[in-house]
Amino acid sequence: VRNDYTRQDAEVSGDYRITRTLKARLGYELEAWDRSDDRQVRSLVEHGPMAELAWQVDPGAALRVRYAFEDREGDGYQSLAFLRSKLGAADFAAVRAS
């Protein structure tokens, strides 16, 4: 099975120290996929803001809370893409007609 793809990730974020032991982070994340033609979704992009709080309880323990809201955008869902890539044009047309 062919499984070619290119994946790109990016993040921009900034930290703000609230107290000596509490830090906040705000940022924006992006994940983009470009897949082979036989995949159900060829191009996919997820992106959105994120927020994180990190609390250093003591030198040996920390607690992190993170939330991200990401929007997913694809180029259309093709449920039969795999079959189309494996069958000839006539056989694929017969499958779609049945």
N, C-alpha and C positions, 0 to 999 in steps of 0.2 A: 504494500500500500504506500503510495507516495505521500510524503508528509513534509513538503517544502514550506517554509515560512520565514518571515523576517519579523522580529519583534523589537520594538523600541520603547524604552521607558525614560521618563524625565520627571524630575521633582524640583520645585523651587519652594524653599521654606525659610522661615526665620524664627529664632528663639528669643524669648524674653524671660529673664530671671525675675520671678515675682518676689521670692524670698530666698534665703540661702539654700533651702532644701526643696523649693517648688519652682518648676520651670514650665512655661507654656510655649507651644510651637503652633504656628499657623502656616499653611502652605497650599500648594496646588499641584496635583499629580496628573500625569498623562501616560497612558499605555496604548500603543498602536500595534496592530497586527496586519500583515499582508500575507495571505495564504495562497496555496496553489489552487488552480481552477476546479479541482475535484472536491473542494471543501464546501460545506453548506453555506458558509458566510465567508466570502473572499477577503474583504477588508473590514476591520473592526477597530473602533477607537473608543476608549473609556477615558473620561477626564472629569475632574471636579476638585472642590476644596477639601482640606482636611484640617483637623485640630487635634492637639495632643496635650495632655498634662502629665508631667513626670514629677513624682515625689520621691526624694531620696530619704527613706525612713531612717537608715543609719548607713555607715560605710559598706555594710555587707548586704543591704536589701533595698530594693526600689520598687515602686508601684507606678505603672504606666496605664493611662486610659487614652484611647485613641478613637476618633470618629472620622469617617470619610464618606462623603456623598458623591457618588460618581455616576455620570450619565453615559450610557452605552449607545453608540451609533454604529450601525452596520449597513452594508450595501445591499441588503435584501436577503431573505432567507430562501435558499433553493434546496428543498427537501430531497430532490432526486439527483443532486449534483454528482454524488459518487457513482450512481448507476449510469448516468450519462457518460462519465469518463471511462467506464469499463465496457459498455455495450456499443455496438455499431449503431448508426443512425436508424436503420430499419427496425432493429430489435428494441431500441429505446422508444421509438414511436409506438410499437406494439404494446410495450409495457404501459405507456401513458394512456393508450386507448382502452386498456382493460380495467 
